[in-house]
């Protein structure tokens, strides 16, 4: 990302540092998290998981949606690293990861 001019509002060294930030491309994890949170149901799931670990059956009852649709939303949250799941017999219980807890803290700031 080279500029045609060396007339920056910040020092040339700062511009070089900023360009290196763009080139690192280390924003993929953040992008995945923001994409996961771009759905209202997934935001609500995260908020509910702040209160208690929940199984899919609990969440299905709370949202009154099909199991398969809720499973999709949980899969997105899990793949983004926001939740983790444990199987206990026929039940799969979800809880926030450490990153998920940090995200919940941000969500709660908007309530």
Biopython code that builds the backbone (N, CA, C, O; Angstrom):
import numpy as np
from Bio.PDB.StructureBuilder import StructureBuilder

atoms = [
    (1, "UNK", "N", (0.848, -1.169, 0.000)),
    (1, "UNK", "CA", (0.000, 0.000, 0.000)),
    (1, "UNK", "C", (0.896, 1.234, 0.000)),
    (1, "UNK", "O", (1.009, 1.932, 1.008)),
    (2, "UNK", "N", (1.501, 1.484, -1.088)),
    (2, "UNK", "CA", (2.423, 2.614, -1.201)),
    (2, "UNK", "C", (1.652, 3.866, -1.593)),
    (2, "UNK", "O", (0.716, 3.815, -2.390)),
    (3, "UNK", "N", (2.051, 4.950, -1.036)),
    (3, "UNK", "CA", (1.430, 6.227, -1.333)),
    (3, "UNK", "C", (2.267, 6.954, -2.382)),
    (3, "UNK", "O", (3.473, 6.739, -2.495)),
    (4, "UNK", "N", (1.611, 7.806, -3.133)),
    (4, "UNK", "CA", (2.306, 8.581, -4.153)),
    (4, "UNK", "C", (3.039, 9.769, -3.555)),
    (4, "UNK", "O", (3.886, 10.377, -4.209)),
    (5, "UNK", "N", (2.716, 10.094, -2.327)),
    (5, "UNK", "CA", (3.289, 11.269, -1.695)),
    (5, "UNK", "C", (3.867, 10.888, -0.340)),
    (5, "UNK", "O", (3.390, 9.956, 0.307)),
    (6, "UNK", "N", (4.885, 11.606, 0.083)),
    (6, "UNK", "CA", (5.453, 11.399, 1.403)),
    (6, "UNK", "C", (4.937, 12.425, 2.393)),
    (6, "UNK", "O", (5.481, 12.563, 3.489)),
    (7, "UNK", "N", (3.886, 13.151, 2.013)),
    (7, "UNK", "CA", (3.285, 14.151, 2.881)),
    (7, "UNK", "C", (2.171, 13.511, 3.706)),
    (7, "UNK", "O", (1.010, 13.482, 3.297)),
    (8, "UNK", "N", (2.549, 12.999, 4.877)),
    (8, "UNK", "CA", (1.584, 12.376, 5.778)),
    (8, "UNK", "C", (1.325, 13.313, 6.943)),
    (8, "UNK", "O", (2.126, 14.201, 7.235)),
    (9, "UNK", "N", (0.200, 13.103, 7.599)),
    (9, "UNK", "CA", (-0.091, 13.873, 8.801)),
    (9, "UNK", "C", (0.640, 13.298, 10.000)),
    (9, "UNK", "O", (0.765, 13.952, 11.035)),
    (10, "UNK", "N", (1.124, 12.064, 9.854)),
    (10, "UNK", "CA", (1.903, 11.429, 10.922)),
    (10, "UNK", "C", (3.319, 11.209, 10.408)),
    (10, "UNK", "O", (3.578, 11.322, 9.210)),
    (11, "UNK", "N", (4.220, 10.899, 11.310)),
    (11, "UNK", "CA", (5.619, 10.685, 10.937)),
    (11, "UNK", "C", (5.735, 9.509, 9.970)),
    (11, "UNK", "O", (4.954, 8.561, 10.058)),
    (12, "UNK", "N", (6.696, 9.558, 9.053)),
    (12, "UNK", "CA", (6.884, 8.453, 8.104)),
    (12, "UNK", "C", (7.081, 7.096, 8.802)),
    (12, "UNK", "O", (6.640, 6.066, 8.293)),
    (13, "UNK", "N", (7.731, 7.100, 9.947)),
    (13, "UNK", "CA", (7.914, 5.846, 10.685)),
    (13, "UNK", "C", (6.566, 5.290, 11.149)),
    (13, "UNK", "O", (6.340, 4.080, 11.125)),
    (14, "UNK", "N", (5.682, 6.185, 11.567)),
    (14, "UNK", "CA", (4.348, 5.767, 11.996)),
    (14, "UNK", "C", (3.578, 5.199, 10.820)),
    (14, "UNK", "O", (2.882, 4.193, 10.958)),
    (15, "UNK", "N", (3.698, 5.836, 9.662)),
    (15, "UNK", "CA", (3.027, 5.322, 8.466)),
    (15, "UNK", "C", (3.540, 3.932, 8.120)),
    (15, "UNK", "O", (2.760, 3.052, 7.755)),
    (16, "UNK", "N", (4.848, 3.731, 8.233)),
    (16, "UNK", "CA", (5.420, 2.411, 7.955)),
    (16, "UNK", "C", (4.863, 1.380, 8.936)),
    (16, "UNK", "O", (4.549, 0.257, 8.543)),
    (17, "UNK", "N", (4.740, 1.755, 10.210)),
    (17, "UNK", "CA", (4.174, 0.851, 11.211)),
    (17, "UNK", "C", (2.715, 0.523, 10.890)),
    (17, "UNK", "O", (2.283, -0.622, 11.024)),
    (18, "UNK", "N", (1.965, 1.539, 10.467)),
    (18, "UNK", "CA", (0.554, 1.332, 10.134)),
    (18, "UNK", "C", (0.411, 0.416, 8.921)),
    (18, "UNK", "O", (-0.466, -0.447, 8.895)),
    (19, "UNK", "N", (1.257, 0.600, 7.932)),
    (19, "UNK", "CA", (1.215, -0.261, 6.752)),
    (19, "UNK", "C", (1.546, -1.698, 7.118)),
    (19, "UNK", "O", (0.965, -2.627, 6.557)),
    (20, "UNK", "N", (2.469, -1.894, 8.049)),
    (20, "UNK", "CA", (2.802, -3.256, 8.458)),
    (20, "UNK", "C", (1.645, -3.914, 9.202)),
    (20, "UNK", "O", (1.475, -5.131, 9.126)),
    (21, "UNK", "N", (0.844, -3.117, 9.924)),
    (21, "UNK", "CA", (-0.335, -3.653, 10.594)),
    (21, "UNK", "C", (-1.301, -4.202, 9.547)),
    (21, "UNK", "O", (-1.863, -5.282, 9.730)),
    (22, "UNK", "N", (-1.496, -3.475, 8.466)),
    (22, "UNK", "CA", (-2.400, -3.928, 7.410)),
    (22, "UNK", "C", (-1.877, -5.173, 6.710)),
    (22, "UNK", "O", (-2.655, -6.040, 6.315)),
    (23, "UNK", "N", (-0.578, -5.261, 6.558)),
    (23, "UNK", "CA", (0.023, -6.389, 5.858)),
    (23, "UNK", "C", (0.033, -7.658, 6.688)),
    (23, "UNK", "O", (0.057, -8.757, 6.133)),
    (24, "UNK", "N", (0.016, -7.528, 8.004)),
    (24, "UNK", "CA", (0.075, -8.721, 8.871)),
    (24, "UNK", "C", (-1.119, -9.627, 8.662)),
    (24, "UNK", "O", (-0.992, -10.849, 8.737)),
    (25, "UNK", "N", (-2.273, -9.048, 8.401)),
    (25, "UNK", "CA", (-3.469, -9.850, 8.157)),
    (25, "UNK", "C", (-3.886, -10.698, 9.344)),
    (25, "UNK", "O", (-4.490, -11.755, 9.159)),
    (26, "UNK", "N", (-3.582, -10.265, 10.554)),
    (26, "UNK", "CA", (-3.917, -11.047, 11.739)),
    (26, "UNK", "C", (-5.309, -10.720, 12.280)),
    (26, "UNK", "O", (-5.574, -10.893, 13.469)),
    (27, "UNK", "N", (-6.171, -10.260, 11.426)),
    (27, "UNK", "CA", (-7.517, -9.901, 11.851)),
    (27, "UNK", "C", (-8.542, -10.981, 11.528)),
    (27, "UNK", "O", (-9.739, -10.790, 11.744)),
    (28, "UNK", "N", (-8.077, -12.113, 11.011)),
    (28, "UNK", "CA", (-9.009, -13.168, 10.607)),
    (28, "UNK", "C", (-9.834, -13.685, 11.777)),
    (28, "UNK", "O", (-11.037, -13.901, 11.628)),
    (29, "UNK", "N", (-9.220, -13.888, 12.930)),
    (29, "UNK", "CA", (-9.959, -14.377, 14.097)),
    (29, "UNK", "C", (-11.012, -13.362, 14.525)),
    (29, "UNK", "O", (-12.142, -13.731, 14.841)),
    (30, "UNK", "N", (-10.645, -12.095, 14.535)),
    (30, "UNK", "CA", (-11.601, -11.050, 14.911)),
    (30, "UNK", "C", (-12.745, -10.989, 13.905)),
    (30, "UNK", "O", (-13.904, -10.829, 14.288)),
    (31, "UNK", "N", (-12.427, -11.115, 12.644)),
    (31, "UNK", "CA", (-13.459, -11.090, 11.604)),
    (31, "UNK", "C", (-14.430, -12.251, 11.794)),
    (31, "UNK", "O", (-15.641, -12.079, 11.655)),
    (32, "UNK", "N", (-13.910, -13.419, 12.109)),
    (32, "UNK", "CA", (-14.762, -14.583, 12.333)),
    (32, "UNK", "C", (-15.685, -14.363, 13.528)),
    (32, "UNK", "O", (-16.856, -14.741, 13.494)),
    (33, "UNK", "N", (-15.152, -13.754, 14.577)),
    (33, "UNK", "CA", (-15.975, -13.471, 15.760)),
    (33, "UNK", "C", (-17.070, -12.465, 15.428)),
    (33, "UNK", "O", (-18.225, -12.656, 15.807)),
    (34, "UNK", "N", (-16.714, -11.395, 14.725)),
    (34, "UNK", "CA", (-17.728, -10.391, 14.377)),
    (34, "UNK", "C", (-18.787, -10.972, 13.445)),
    (34, "UNK", "O", (-19.965, -10.633, 13.560)),
    (35, "UNK", "N", (-18.383, -11.832, 12.534)),
    (35, "UNK", "CA", (-19.368, -12.479, 11.664)),
    (35, "UNK", "C", (-20.300, -13.375, 12.482)),
    (35, "UNK", "O", (-21.506, -13.410, 12.238)),
    (36, "UNK", "N", (-19.737, -14.096, 13.451)),
    (36, "UNK", "CA", (-20.561, -14.957, 14.304)),
    (36, "UNK", "C", (-21.566, -14.135, 15.102)),
    (36, "UNK", "O", (-22.684, -14.587, 15.348)),
    (37, "UNK", "N", (-21.177, -12.946, 15.500)),
    (37, "UNK", "CA", (-22.054, -12.101, 16.309)),
    (37, "UNK", "C", (-22.985, -11.225, 15.480)),
    (37, "UNK", "O", (-23.741, -10.423, 16.028)),
    (38, "UNK", "N", (-22.931, -11.376, 14.176)),
    (38, "UNK", "CA", (-23.750, -10.527, 13.313)),
    (38, "UNK", "C", (-25.212, -10.985, 13.246)),
    (38, "UNK", "O", (-26.030, -10.359, 12.572)),
    (39, "UNK", "N", (-25.531, -12.057, 13.933)),
    (39, "UNK", "CA", (-26.896, -12.560, 13.959)),
    (39, "UNK", "C", (-27.497, -12.340, 15.349)),
    (39, "UNK", "O", (-26.858, -12.635, 16.359)),
    (40, "UNK", "N", (-28.705, -11.831, 15.396)),
    (40, "UNK", "CA", (-29.352, -11.504, 16.666)),
    (40, "UNK", "C", (-29.518, -12.734, 17.555)),
    (40, "UNK", "O", (-29.328, -12.647, 18.768)),
    (41, "UNK", "N", (-29.866, -13.867, 16.973)),
    (41, "UNK", "CA", (-30.037, -15.077, 17.794)),
    (41, "UNK", "C", (-28.726, -15.482, 18.455)),
    (41, "UNK", "O", (-28.711, -15.875, 19.621)),
    (42, "UNK", "N", (-27.631, -15.386, 17.715)),
    (42, "UNK", "CA", (-26.347, -15.777, 18.279)),
    (42, "UNK", "C", (-25.936, -14.822, 19.401)),
    (42, "UNK", "O", (-25.346, -15.246, 20.396)),
    (43, "UNK", "N", (-26.246, -13.542, 19.241)),
    (43, "UNK", "CA", (-25.991, -12.587, 20.328)),
    (43, "UNK", "C", (-26.794, -12.967, 21.571)),
    (43, "UNK", "O", (-26.283, -12.933, 22.691)),
    (44, "UNK", "N", (-28.038, -13.321, 21.359)),
    (44, "UNK", "CA", (-28.891, -13.698, 22.488)),
    (44, "UNK", "C", (-28.399, -14.983, 23.142)),
    (44, "UNK", "O", (-28.432, -15.106, 24.366)),
    (45, "UNK", "N", (-27.943, -15.939, 22.338)),
    (45, "UNK", "CA", (-27.392, -17.171, 22.901)),
    (45, "UNK", "C", (-26.204, -16.840, 23.788)),
    (45, "UNK", "O", (-26.092, -17.361, 24.897)),
    (46, "UNK", "N", (-25.321, -15.983, 23.310)),
    (46, "UNK", "CA", (-24.158, -15.602, 24.112)),
    (46, "UNK", "C", (-24.606, -14.967, 25.417)),
    (46, "UNK", "O", (-24.039, -15.253, 26.472)),
    (47, "UNK", "N", (-25.597, -14.126, 25.358)),
    (47, "UNK", "CA", (-26.097, -13.452, 26.565)),
    (47, "UNK", "C", (-26.684, -14.461, 27.541)),
    (47, "UNK", "O", (-26.473, -14.349, 28.749)),
    (48, "UNK", "N", (-27.423, -15.452, 27.027)),
    (48, "UNK", "CA", (-27.992, -16.489, 27.883)),
    (48, "UNK", "C", (-26.905, -17.359, 28.522)),
    (48, "UNK", "O", (-27.013, -17.752, 29.683)),
    (49, "UNK", "N", (-25.862, -17.649, 27.746)),
    (49, "UNK", "CA", (-24.767, -18.465, 28.267)),
    (49, "UNK", "C", (-23.973, -17.729, 29.344)),
    (49, "UNK", "O", (-23.219, -18.350, 30.093)),
    (50, "UNK", "N", (-24.137, -16.438, 29.424)),
    (50, "UNK", "CA", (-23.514, -15.676, 30.505)),
    (50, "UNK", "C", (-24.178, -16.024, 31.829)),
    (50, "UNK", "O", (-23.555, -15.913, 32.885)),
    (51, "UNK", "N", (-25.421, -16.437, 31.780)),
    (51, "UNK", "CA", (-26.191, -16.747, 32.988)),
    (51, "UNK", "C", (-26.017, -18.194, 33.425)),
    (51, "UNK", "O", (-26.008, -18.488, 34.620)),
    (52, "UNK", "N", (-25.875, -19.106, 32.448)),
    (52, "UNK", "CA", (-25.830, -20.526, 32.788)),
    (52, "UNK", "C", (-25.367, -21.339, 31.583)),
    (52, "UNK", "O", (-25.611, -20.969, 30.435)),
    (53, "UNK", "N", (-24.700, -22.446, 31.864)),
    (53, "UNK", "CA", (-24.461, -23.421, 30.814)),
    (53, "UNK", "C", (-25.814, -23.960, 30.400)),
    (53, "UNK", "O", (-26.682, -24.189, 31.242)),
    (54, "UNK", "N", (-25.996, -24.162, 29.113)),
    (54, "UNK", "CA", (-27.302, -24.616, 28.635)),
    (54, "UNK", "C", (-27.138, -25.725, 27.616)),
    (54, "UNK", "O", (-26.181, -25.742, 26.841)),
    (55, "UNK", "N", (-28.089, -26.654, 27.627)),
    (55, "UNK", "CA", (-28.079, -27.685, 26.597)),
    (55, "UNK", "C", (-28.928, -27.195, 25.424)),
    (55, "UNK", "O", (-29.682, -26.228, 25.532)),
    (56, "UNK", "N", (-28.781, -27.883, 24.328)),
    (56, "UNK", "CA", (-29.522, -27.506, 23.124)),
    (56, "UNK", "C", (-31.013, -27.539, 23.401)),
    (56, "UNK", "O", (-31.749, -26.674, 22.927)),
    (57, "UNK", "N", (-31.470, -28.522, 24.160)),
    (57, "UNK", "CA", (-32.907, -28.621, 24.434)),
    (57, "UNK", "C", (-33.412, -27.395, 25.197)),
    (57, "UNK", "O", (-34.527, -26.934, 24.952)),
    (58, "UNK", "N", (-32.611, -26.865, 26.111)),
    (58, "UNK", "CA", (-32.996, -25.642, 26.833)),
    (58, "UNK", "C", (-33.115, -24.469, 25.872)),
    (58, "UNK", "O", (-34.080, -23.706, 25.914)),
    (59, "UNK", "N", (-32.116, -24.338, 25.007)),
    (59, "UNK", "CA", (-32.101, -23.218, 24.065)),
    (59, "UNK", "C", (-33.239, -23.318, 23.052)),
    (59, "UNK", "O", (-33.832, -22.305, 22.682)),
    (60, "UNK", "N", (-33.547, -24.539, 22.603)),
    (60, "UNK", "CA", (-34.665, -24.727, 21.668)),
    (60, "UNK", "C", (-35.962, -24.250, 22.311)),
    (60, "UNK", "O", (-36.775, -23.592, 21.662)),
    (61, "UNK", "N", (-36.153, -24.580, 23.575)),
    (61, "UNK", "CA", (-37.366, -24.154, 24.282)),
    (61, "UNK", "C", (-37.415, -22.640, 24.447)),
    (61, "UNK", "O", (-38.476, -22.032, 24.302)),
    (62, "UNK", "N", (-36.274, -22.032, 24.747)),
    (62, "UNK", "CA", (-36.232, -20.586, 24.943)),
    (62, "UNK", "C", (-36.486, -19.821, 23.647)),
    (62, "UNK", "O", (-37.151, -18.786, 23.653)),
    (63, "UNK", "N", (-35.962, -20.325, 22.549)),
    (63, "UNK", "CA", (-36.091, -19.623, 21.269)),
    (63, "UNK", "C", (-37.298, -20.066, 20.460)),
    (63, "UNK", "O", (-37.712, -19.373, 19.531)),
    (64, "UNK", "N", (-37.862, -21.211, 20.805)),
    (64, "UNK", "CA", (-38.996, -21.757, 20.067)),
    (64, "UNK", "C", (-38.684, -21.851, 18.569)),
    (64, "UNK", "O", (-39.460, -21.406, 17.723)),
    (65, "UNK", "N", (-37.514, -22.448, 18.269)),
    (65, "UNK", "CA", (-37.147, -22.706, 16.880)),
    (65, "UNK", "C", (-36.736, -24.163, 16.737)),
    (65, "UNK", "O", (-36.555, -24.871, 17.727)),
    (66, "UNK", "N", (-36.596, -24.589, 15.517)),
    (66, "UNK", "CA", (-36.225, -25.972, 15.249)),
    (66, "UNK", "C", (-34.824, -26.265, 15.771)),
    (66, "UNK", "O", (-33.941, -25.407, 15.779)),
    (67, "UNK", "N", (-34.658, -27.494, 16.199)),
    (67, "UNK", "CA", (-33.372, -27.960, 16.719)),
    (67, "UNK", "C", (-32.260, -27.736, 15.695)),
    (67, "UNK", "O", (-31.174, -27.276, 16.049)),
    (68, "UNK", "N", (-32.526, -28.056, 14.434)),
    (68, "UNK", "CA", (-31.495, -27.945, 13.393)),
    (68, "UNK", "C", (-31.045, -26.499, 13.186)),
    (68, "UNK", "O", (-29.864, -26.245, 12.951)),
    (69, "UNK", "N", (-31.968, -25.564, 13.272)),
    (69, "UNK", "CA", (-31.607, -24.148, 13.110)),
    (69, "UNK", "C", (-30.752, -23.672, 14.276)),
    (69, "UNK", "O", (-29.770, -22.955, 14.083)),
    (70, "UNK", "N", (-31.128, -24.070, 15.475)),
    (70, "UNK", "CA", (-30.346, -23.664, 16.636)),
    (70, "UNK", "C", (-28.973, -24.328, 16.613)),
    (70, "UNK", "O", (-27.973, -23.709, 16.977)),
    (71, "UNK", "N", (-28.929, -25.575, 16.188)),
    (71, "UNK", "CA", (-27.643, -26.277, 16.086)),
    (71, "UNK", "C", (-26.704, -25.552, 15.136)),
    (71, "UNK", "O", (-25.500, -25.477, 15.380)),
    (72, "UNK", "N", (-27.259, -25.016, 14.048)),
    (72, "UNK", "CA", (-26.434, -24.250, 13.108)),
    (72, "UNK", "C", (-25.829, -23.031, 13.803)),
    (72, "UNK", "O", (-24.634, -22.769, 13.666)),
    (73, "UNK", "N", (-26.635, -22.296, 14.538)),
    (73, "UNK", "CA", (-26.140, -21.097, 15.229)),
    (73, "UNK", "C", (-25.059, -21.452, 16.252)),
    (73, "UNK", "O", (-24.060, -20.744, 16.382)),
    (74, "UNK", "N", (-25.265, -22.538, 16.965)),
    (74, "UNK", "CA", (-24.270, -22.981, 17.945)),
    (74, "UNK", "C", (-22.979, -23.421, 17.258)),
    (74, "UNK", "O", (-21.886, -23.204, 17.782)),
    (75, "UNK", "N", (-23.107, -24.034, 16.096)),
    (75, "UNK", "CA", (-21.928, -24.444, 15.331)),
    (75, "UNK", "C", (-21.101, -23.227, 14.930)),
    (75, "UNK", "O", (-19.873, -23.247, 15.020)),
    (76, "UNK", "N", (-21.770, -22.175, 14.490)),
    (76, "UNK", "CA", (-21.075, -20.940, 14.106)),
    (76, "UNK", "C", (-20.339, -20.360, 15.315)),
    (76, "UNK", "O", (-19.183, -19.951, 15.204)),
    (77, "UNK", "N", (-21.002, -20.325, 16.453)),
    (77, "UNK", "CA", (-20.376, -19.794, 17.671)),
    (77, "UNK", "C", (-19.202, -20.660, 18.106)),
    (77, "UNK", "O", (-18.177, -20.148, 18.557)),
    (78, "UNK", "N", (-19.353, -21.958, 17.973)),
    (78, "UNK", "CA", (-18.278, -22.871, 18.363)),
    (78, "UNK", "C", (-17.077, -22.729, 17.428)),
    (78, "UNK", "O", (-15.936, -22.679, 17.888)),
    (79, "UNK", "N", (-17.327, -22.666, 16.123)),
    (79, "UNK", "CA", (-16.235, -22.537, 15.157)),
    (79, "UNK", "C", (-15.487, -21.216, 15.293)),
    (79, "UNK", "O", (-14.310, -21.128, 14.942)),
    (80, "UNK", "N", (-16.157, -20.203, 15.796)),
    (80, "UNK", "CA", (-15.496, -18.915, 15.995)),
    (80, "UNK", "C", (-14.739, -18.859, 17.322)),
    (80, "UNK", "O", (-14.063, -17.872, 17.614)),
    (81, "UNK", "N", (-14.852, -19.912, 18.116)),
    (81, "UNK", "CA", (-14.127, -19.967, 19.377)),
    (81, "UNK", "C", (-14.820, -19.281, 20.537)),
    (81, "UNK", "O", (-14.192, -19.019, 21.563)),
    (82, "UNK", "N", (-16.110, -18.983, 20.392)),
    (82, "UNK", "CA", (-16.830, -18.276, 21.448)),
    (82, "UNK", "C", (-17.487, -19.203, 22.457)),
    (82, "UNK", "O", (-17.698, -18.820, 23.607)),
    (83, "UNK", "N", (-17.812, -20.419, 22.036)),
    (83, "UNK", "CA", (-18.421, -21.381, 22.950)),
    (83, "UNK", "C", (-17.724, -22.729, 22.800)),
    (83, "UNK", "O", (-17.062, -23.006, 21.800)),
    (84, "UNK", "N", (-17.895, -23.542, 23.812)),
    (84, "UNK", "CA", (-17.405, -24.911, 23.792)),
    (84, "UNK", "C", (-18.562, -25.805, 24.216)),
    (84, "UNK", "O", (-19.501, -25.347, 24.867)),
    (85, "UNK", "N", (-18.493, -27.077, 23.846)),
    (85, "UNK", "CA", (-19.587, -27.995, 24.137)),
    (85, "UNK", "C", (-19.054, -29.252, 24.803)),
    (85, "UNK", "O", (-17.950, -29.713, 24.515)),
    (86, "UNK", "N", (-19.867, -29.794, 25.697)),
    (86, "UNK", "CA", (-19.577, -31.064, 26.360)),
    (86, "UNK", "C", (-20.777, -31.977, 26.191)),
    (86, "UNK", "O", (-21.924, -31.553, 26.334)),
    (87, "UNK", "N", (-20.501, -33.222, 25.888)),
    (87, "UNK", "CA", (-21.580, -34.194, 25.765)),
    (87, "UNK", "C", (-21.710, -34.951, 27.077)),
    (87, "UNK", "O", (-20.724, -35.416, 27.648)),
    (88, "UNK", "N", (-22.959, -35.064, 27.544)),
    (88, "UNK", "CA", (-23.266, -35.844, 28.734)),
    (88, "UNK", "C", (-24.439, -36.748, 28.371)),
    (88, "UNK", "O", (-25.599, -36.361, 28.515)),
    (89, "UNK", "N", (-24.135, -37.936, 27.904)),
    (89, "UNK", "CA", (-25.187, -38.834, 27.440)),
    (89, "UNK", "C", (-25.837, -38.279, 26.199)),
    (89, "UNK", "O", (-25.172, -38.053, 25.187)),
    (90, "UNK", "N", (-27.138, -38.057, 26.271)),
    (90, "UNK", "CA", (-27.885, -37.512, 25.128)),
    (90, "UNK", "C", (-27.855, -35.989, 25.059)),
    (90, "UNK", "O", (-28.365, -35.398, 24.107)),
    (91, "UNK", "N", (-27.264, -35.361, 26.056)),
    (91, "UNK", "CA", (-27.286, -33.901, 26.131)),
    (91, "UNK", "C", (-25.944, -33.309, 25.717)),
    (91, "UNK", "O", (-24.884, -33.821, 26.079)),
    (92, "UNK", "N", (-26.009, -32.229, 24.959)),
    (92, "UNK", "CA", (-24.820, -31.451, 24.627)),
    (92, "UNK", "C", (-24.998, -30.103, 25.309)),
    (92, "UNK", "O", (-25.944, -29.367, 25.030)),
    (93, "UNK", "N", (-24.074, -29.795, 26.205)),
    (93, "UNK", "CA", (-24.159, -28.570, 26.987)),
    (93, "UNK", "C", (-23.136, -27.571, 26.474)),
    (93, "UNK", "O", (-21.983, -27.920, 26.220)),
    (94, "UNK", "N", (-23.566, -26.329, 26.323)),
    (94, "UNK", "CA", (-22.707, -25.260, 25.806)),
    (94, "UNK", "C", (-22.389, -24.267, 26.909)),
    (94, "UNK", "O", (-23.205, -23.991, 27.789)),
    (95, "UNK", "N", (-21.181, -23.743, 26.832)),
    (95, "UNK", "CA", (-20.744, -22.687, 27.750)),
    (95, "UNK", "C", (-19.754, -21.803, 27.007)),
    (95, "UNK", "O", (-19.129, -22.245, 26.043)),
    (96, "UNK", "N", (-19.606, -20.562, 27.446)),
    (96, "UNK", "CA", (-18.666, -19.658, 26.777)),
    (96, "UNK", "C", (-17.214, -20.052, 27.043)),
    (96, "UNK", "O", (-16.883, -20.554, 28.117)),
    (97, "UNK", "N", (-16.372, -19.822, 26.072)),
    (97, "UNK", "CA", (-14.930, -19.956, 26.256)),
    (97, "UNK", "C", (-14.430, -18.695, 26.952)),
    (97, "UNK", "O", (-15.216, -17.794, 27.245)),
    (98, "UNK", "N", (-13.151, -18.625, 27.214)),
    (98, "UNK", "CA", (-12.585, -17.398, 27.796)),
    (98, "UNK", "C", (-12.844, -16.207, 26.872)),
    (98, "UNK", "O", (-13.243, -15.131, 27.319)),
    (99, "UNK", "N", (-12.612, -16.420, 25.591)),
    (99, "UNK", "CA", (-12.890, -15.355, 24.609)),
    (99, "UNK", "C", (-14.380, -15.024, 24.610)),
    (99, "UNK", "O", (-14.760, -13.856, 24.532)),
    (100, "UNK", "N", (-15.221, -16.053, 24.698)),
    (100, "UNK", "CA", (-16.666, -15.838, 24.748)),
    (100, "UNK", "C", (-17.081, -15.004, 25.938)),
    (100, "UNK", "O", (-17.962, -14.152, 25.827)),
    (101, "UNK", "N", (-16.447, -15.245, 27.087)),
    (101, "UNK", "CA", (-16.751, -14.436, 28.275)),
    (101, "UNK", "C", (-16.365, -12.979, 28.072)),
    (101, "UNK", "O", (-17.070, -12.080, 28.532)),
    (102, "UNK", "N", (-15.261, -12.740, 27.393)),
    (102, "UNK", "CA", (-14.861, -11.363, 27.105)),
    (102, "UNK", "C", (-15.876, -10.702, 26.181)),
    (102, "UNK", "O", (-16.219, -9.534, 26.367)),
    (103, "UNK", "N", (-16.354, -11.438, 25.193)),
    (103, "UNK", "CA", (-17.347, -10.906, 24.265)),
    (103, "UNK", "C", (-18.651, -10.624, 25.005)),
    (103, "UNK", "O", (-19.305, -9.612, 24.753)),
    (104, "UNK", "N", (-19.023, -11.510, 25.911)),
    (104, "UNK", "CA", (-20.246, -11.299, 26.706)),
    (104, "UNK", "C", (-20.124, -9.998, 27.497)),
    (104, "UNK", "O", (-21.091, -9.244, 27.606)),
    (105, "UNK", "N", (-18.948, -9.733, 28.043)),
    (105, "UNK", "CA", (-18.726, -8.482, 28.762)),
    (105, "UNK", "C", (-18.988, -7.263, 27.881)),
    (105, "UNK", "O", (-19.546, -6.264, 28.336)),
    (106, "UNK", "N", (-18.584, -7.356, 26.632)),
    (106, "UNK", "CA", (-18.821, -6.255, 25.693)),
    (106, "UNK", "C", (-20.316, -6.146, 25.395)),
    (106, "UNK", "O", (-20.869, -5.046, 25.382)),
    (107, "UNK", "N", (-20.970, -7.289, 25.156)),
    (107, "UNK", "CA", (-22.408, -7.281, 24.868)),
    (107, "UNK", "C", (-23.165, -6.638, 26.021)),
    (107, "UNK", "O", (-24.070, -5.831, 25.804)),
    (108, "UNK", "N", (-22.794, -6.994, 27.241)),
    (108, "UNK", "CA", (-23.495, -6.464, 28.416)),
    (108, "UNK", "C", (-23.350, -4.961, 28.559)),
    (108, "UNK", "O", (-24.199, -4.320, 29.180)),
    (109, "UNK", "N", (-22.309, -4.389, 28.007)),
    (109, "UNK", "CA", (-22.120, -2.940, 28.076)),
    (109, "UNK", "C", (-23.187, -2.195, 27.274)),
    (109, "UNK", "O", (-23.418, -1.008, 27.504)),
    (110, "UNK", "N", (-23.831, -2.875, 26.344)),
    (110, "UNK", "CA", (-24.837, -2.231, 25.503)),
    (110, "UNK", "C", (-26.253, -2.428, 26.028)),
    (110, "UNK", "O", (-27.214, -1.964, 25.415)),
    (111, "UNK", "N", (-26.383, -3.105, 27.147)),
    (111, "UNK", "CA", (-27.724, -3.345, 27.690)),
    (111, "UNK", "C", (-28.206, -2.154, 28.484)),
    (111, "UNK", "O", (-29.315, -2.175, 29.016)),
]
sb = StructureBuilder()
sb.init_structure("model")
sb.init_model(0)
sb.init_chain("A")
sb.init_seg("    ")
for serial, (resi, resn, name, xyz) in enumerate(atoms, 1):
    if name == "N":
        sb.init_residue(resn, " ", resi, " ")
    sb.init_atom(name, np.array(xyz, "f"), 0.0, 1.0, " ", f" {name:<3s}", serial, name[0])
structure = sb.get_structure()
